[in-house]
Amino acid sequence: MNYRLYRNRLLCLIVTFSLSIFYISAQDPDEGKELFRTNCAVCHNKNMKTKSTGPALGGVEDRWADFPQEDLYTWIRASQSLVQAEHPRAVEVFNEYNKVPMQNFPNLTDDHIASILAYVNGVFDGTYGDVAIAGEVAVQVEKRSNNWIYYSLLAVLIILALTLARLISRLNIAAKPDDEAVADKSFSLFESLTSKGMVTFIIFCLVILAGYTTVNNGIAFGRQQGYAPEQPIKYSHVTHAGLHQIECQYCHDGARRSKHAVIPAMNTCMNCHKAIKNGSVYGTAEISKIYASVGFDPNTDQYIDNYDNMTEAEIESMFKKWMADQYKLTNEVVELDREGNRLVEEQWDELKASLTNDTKENIQGPVEWTRVHNLPDHVYFNHAQHVKIGKLECQTCHGKIEEMEVVGQYSPLSMGWCINCHRETEVKSFGDNNYYLESFKQYHDEIKSGKKDKVTVEDIGGLECQKCHY
């Protein structure tokens, strides 16, 4: 028997099994949730049960059960390739939705798609999420974690490594000449674990793990998808953009005419809040911060002359009077009770804490908002180019901002995300006498002749490095 050959095969088995740990198709519904938000939520209803622009995704795997799983994955990545191949299920869905093609997602890996489907199934059957809706009753549901799979695989790997190490030790003895084998003895478990082969194997695994972790962290460096900091003033986009349907560009007016969308000045807020003095949620607490910032006296409905020179005590007296008067009117009392005094003190302390910090000692002056979206310094992005020329809706990049009580970063803002958008997004204004696109005569002629049905951002140079990098 060739013991050396068997020993080498066992070593290969250990290495192969250990490497497979890093490439197992893991279904992570938490990752799937983020992928769904950034890729699918624009067209598919998030409850997975109701049709939207696209079909309800709940039960999608069952509807494709008569076909190989690869067909569903191909449909998600590049639906038109299946339609052109006259795949029966693909053609059926394509015709059902008026032959409107689904956006391609070539960057989604098998693991990504598996995670999205895990999230979809979890939401659909109520096993995923903090709150699952059953009829009209909200039921608390615990999230299911798949970590036990990894722990089990790790335990199996350790047991297998120890078993094979002992087996290799015995094979090494058996492979020696009879006279040497008699004098030799089997290694103990400790000796097996500290042998040259085992130490080499452990170092190899650590190098693989370190490389995997380093690459992942390097790719994610500087990205903050989901980042939603608390702001000095609790500004609700649900109330302003959702309930009252205030146009985004009314406040962020720079989006259509400059590189920056700009943070609105408090004077923009005062256009409405000079008349609206009590908020629907926070009463006077948050609106008082606007008044204190710009120097508006809500007691007299007048801007204050020489406001910058007022002392903090004078400002405190003015706003506490305003807060106390509003409490009396709301509760129909003549004098402040204990609860009223407590609320006035709390509101003033919060006002002062929100409008001052280590570098801004005075209440007067601009509000120092916390930045949410922040691109690297070497990246050039122009809001006007996308909003005015590209005619993109704000929700394309920022998500359903009208549903956000606290604004957070919706999109990953990664290079791959931007490039994929440029590859897929059609230039809608071709053929509309757009001055900026008149120079692309070739594409105009191809559209008129029917050779081309659309022009994407990629076609007009959207993937050129210098377009986005200085």
N, C-alpha and C positions, 0 to 999 in steps of 0.2 A: 504493500500500500504506500502511495506517495503522500506521506504525512505533511510534507512541506507545502504541497499543492493545496491540500485541504485547509491548512492554516492560512494561507494567503487568501483563499476564497472566503474564509470566515472574517478576516480583516476587512475585505471589500464589502461584505454584508453589513458589518458594523457601520462603516463610513456611509454607505448608501442609505441605511435606515436613519442615521442621524441627520443627514442632509434633507431627507424627506420631511423632517419636522418643520423646516423653514418654508416648504413649498406646498403644504397641505391646503387644499381649497377650503378656506375657513369662511363660514357664513357668519358675519358679524352684523347683526341688525342695527347696532348703533352707528357703525360706518355706513350701512345702507341708508339710514335716515338722512345723513348729510349728503350722500350721493343723490338720493331722491330729491332733496330740496334744491340742489344745484343743477340737476339735469332733467328731472321729470316733472317737478311740481308746476311748471308753467302751463303744461297741457293736461295733466292728470289730477283728478281730485284727490286730496290728501286723506279722505276717509276711505278710499279704496273701494267704495261701494256705489258711487254715483258717477255717471258720465260727465265729462267736461268737454274740452276741445278734443281730447282723446278718450278712449274707453276706460271704464273703471278697471283698475289693475288687480283687484281682489279675485283670486281664482284663475289667474292668467295661465299658470302652469297646467291646471286641469284642462283648460281649453286647447292647450297645445300637446296634450298627453298622447295623442295618436301619432306624434312625430318625434324624431330624436331631439334630445335636449339641445344639441348644437343648432338646430333650426331656430329655436326660440332665441338663443344667444345671438345668432346672426341677424335675426329680425330686429333685436334691440340695437345692435351696432349699425347695421346698414339695411334698413327695411326694403329699399328699392331693389337691392340685388336679388331678394327672394321674389319680389313682384315680377321683375323682368324674367326670372326663371320660371314663372307661372306656378309658384308654390301654392297649392290650393288654400291653405289657411291664410297665407299672406295676402293673396288676391281677395279673399273673402273680407278680411278686415279693411283692406285698402278701398274696396268698393263701398263697404258699409259707411265709411267716413268720407264719402264724396271724393275719393281719389286724392285726398290731401296727403302728401308724403310726410312721414315722420322724420324729424331731424336725426341725422346720423350721429353716433357717439363712438367713433373708432378708438378713443382712448380708454374705454371701459374694458378692463380685463375680465376673465372668467370669475375671479374672486370678487371683483366689484359687482358684477351682475348677480352673483349668488348672494351677496350681502343685501343688495337692493330687494331681491325677491324674498329674502328672509324678513326684511322689514315690512314689505308689502303684506306678506302672509300673517305676520304678527299683528299688524294693525287691523287687517281684515277679520281675523278670528278672535281679536280682543286679548291676545296673550302678550302684546308688547305695548309699552307706554305707561306713563304715570297715571293716566286716566283713560279707561275704555268706556265708550258710550254704548249702553244697552237700552234700546228704546230711547227714552228721554231721561233716563236716570244715569248719573255719573257713578261708576263703580271703580274704586281704587284697585289697580292691578300691579303686581310686582313684576319688574323686568326680569326676564330669564337670561342668565349669563351662560356663555359657552366656555368659560375658563376651565371648567372641569375636564373638557376634552384635552386641553393642552397639558394639564397636570397629570392626567392618566397616561398620555403618550410619553411624558417625561419619566414617569415611574416605570413604564414598560421598557423604555430605552435604558434606564439604569440597571434594571434587573437583567436585561439581555446582555449589556456590556459586562456585568460581573460574571454571568454564566459563561459567556464566550471567552472571557479572560482566563477562567479556570480551565476551560476546555483546551484553549491554545497552549496553556502551560503543560497539560498532560500530553498533548500531541508533540510538543517540543521534546519531552522526555522520551516518548515512544520512538521519535525519529532518530535518536542517538544510537550508536552501536550498543550491542547488548552489555558489554563490559562497562561502558560509561553509564548506561541507563540503570544498572543495578546499584552503582555507587551514588547515583543522583536520587533526589527525592522530590516529591511534588511541592510546589511553592504554596506557602500559606496565602490566605486571602489578602493580608496586608502586603506581602511581597508581590502578589499579582497586581494590586492596585498601584504600587509604586514602581512597577517594571518600566523599562524604557518604552515598550510599545504602548502601554496604557497612558503614560505621561505624554507621549507624542500625540496620541488620540485626543486627550483632554485639551492640549494646547491647540490642536487643529480646530476643535469645536469652539473654543474661546475666540480664536481668530475669526471664524465664520460669524459668530454671534456679534463680535465687536464691529466687524465690517458692515453687517446688516443694520445694526443700530446706528452706526455713524452715517451711513447713506440715508437712512430714513430721517434722522434728525437734521441732516444737512438739507434735504429736500424741503422739510417743514420749517426751516429757519426763517424767521421774520413773518411767517403767515399767522393770521389770527382770526380765521373764520369762526364765527360764533361769538366773537368778542363784543360784549354789550356793557360798557361801563356806566356807572351811575353818574348823572350829570348834575351840575350845580342847581339847575332849575328842572323840575320834573315836567318836561314837555311831552305830552302824549300825542303821537301821530295818529293814534286811533281816534282821538277826539277831533283833531284839526283836519287831517287828510282823509280820515274815514267818515266820521259822523257829519262834519261840516263840509267835506269835499273841497277843501282849499287846495288849489293847484300847487304842485310842488314848486314850480318856478315863480310863484308869487313871492315866496320867501327866499328860495335859492335862485335868485334872478341871474346870477353869473353863469349858470349852467348853459344858457343858450347863446352867450356872447363872449365867453372867455374860457381859459384853461380850467379855472377853478369854479366849482359850483357856488362857493362862498357861504360862510355862516351868516345868516341875516343879522343885521344890527338891531339893537333894541328899539330903534325908531320904527322898524317894520312891525314889531310886536305892538307898539303903541298905536298904530293905525286902527287896530281893533280894540285893544285893551284900555284905551282912553275912555271907552264907553262900557266895555265889559269888565267889571271890577271884581266879580266873584266867579271862581272856576266851578265847574260842575262836580269835580272830584275833591279838590283841595281847598276850595273856598278862597280865602284871601292869602293863604300861605305862600303860594308860588307866584301869584301875580304881584304881590307886594315886593318880591325880589326884582321884578322888572322896573317898578316905580323907583325903588331905591337905587338901582343902577343908573337910570337916566336922569334922576332928579325931578320926579313928578310928585306933587303933593296931592294924594287922593282925597284929602279932607276939603281942599278948595278947588280941585280940578284945574290946577295951574302948575306950569313948570316953575321951578324955584330958581330965582336969580342968585348968582354967586354961590351955587350949590357946592362947588368944589371946596369952598372955604368953611362950610358948616362943620361943626364938631360932631363926633359920634353921639354924644349925649343929646344934642339937638335932633339928630336924625332918629334916634331911639324914641324920644318923646313923641315926635310926629307920627311915627308908624305904630307905636303902641296905642296911641289915641285912635288911629284909624282902625286897627284890629279890634279894639275894645268896642268901638261904636258899631262895627259890623256884627259882633257877637251879640250885642244888646238887641239890635234889630232882628236878627235871626231867631233869637230865643225869647223875644218880647219881654225883656227885663229892663229895669231902670238902672240898677247897679250891677257891677260884675260880681258873680258868685265865685266860689272857690274853683269850680271847673273853668269858668271864664278866665280867671287870673292865670291858671295853669296853662291854658291854651295860648294866651297872649305871650307869656314868657317863652313857651316852647317855639312859637312862630318867630319871635324875635331872635332867639338863639340860633335857630336854623337859618334865618336870613343872613345873620352876621357870619356864620360858619361857611355859607355857600358863596358869599361875595368877597371874602377875605382869605388870605393864605400867607405862607411864609414870605412870598415875594410881592404881595399886594396887601398892604396894611389898611387901606381905606375902603370903605363900602362903595364910595362913588367910583364910577368908571365901568369899562366893559366887563361883561361876564366872561370868565375864563373857562370855556367849554373844554371837555376832554375829547381829544380827537379819536375817531373810531376807525376810519379808513386811512391807511398810510402806505403808499407805494414806496419802493426803494428809490434812493436819490438818482440812480442811473436810468430810471424808467420815465418816459414822457407820456403823459396822458392828457388829452384835451377834451373837456366836457362838451364844448361847443361843436367840435367836429362830430361827436357821436349824437348829440341831442338835436342840433340845428340841421346839420348836413345828413347824418345817418338816420335821423328821425327815430331814434330809439326811445322807448319809454324808460322812465327811471327804474321801474320794477325789473327790467331786464337784468340789471347788475345788482340792484339793492334789494330785490325781493319785494314782497307785498308790504311795503313800508306803511301802508294805511292800516295794517293789522298789528303793528308793533307798538306796544305801550312803551317799551324801552328799546331804542334803536340799537341794533347789533349788526355786525358784518355778515351779510348773507352769503356772498360768493367767496371762493378761495382767493380770487385776484392773483392766481398763479399764471406763469407764462403759458403753460399748456392750456389753461382755461381760456385765455385770451386768444391764442392761436386757433383753437378749435372753433371759437365763435367767429373769427375772421374767415375760416374755411367754409362755414355753413351759412353765414348770414348773407342774405341777398341784398344787393344795393337796390333799394326800392325806387329810387328817384331816376333810374335810367329811363330815357325817353320822355322825361317831364321838363325838358328845356332847362336842366340844371346847369348853371354856369360852370360849376366845378367839374362837371363830367363831360363837357363838350369836347375835350381833347381826346377822349377815348373813341375816336371815329370807328375803329375796327369793330368794337363791340356794338356800337349803334347800328352799323351796317349788318352785322350778324344777327342781331335781334330782328331787324326789319325783314331780313331774308328768311327768317325762321331757322337758321342754323344754330342759334343759341336761344334758349328760353329764359335764361336769367344770367346775371353777372354777380359774382360774390365779391366780398371785400378782398379775398385772396387774389382775384383776377386783376384788381387795380392797385396791387402792391401792398396789400395788407400783411404780408409775411416778410417784407423786407426789413432787415435788422434795424436800419437807420430810421425807420418810421417811428419806432418806439424807444430806441436807445440813443443817447447822446453820443 
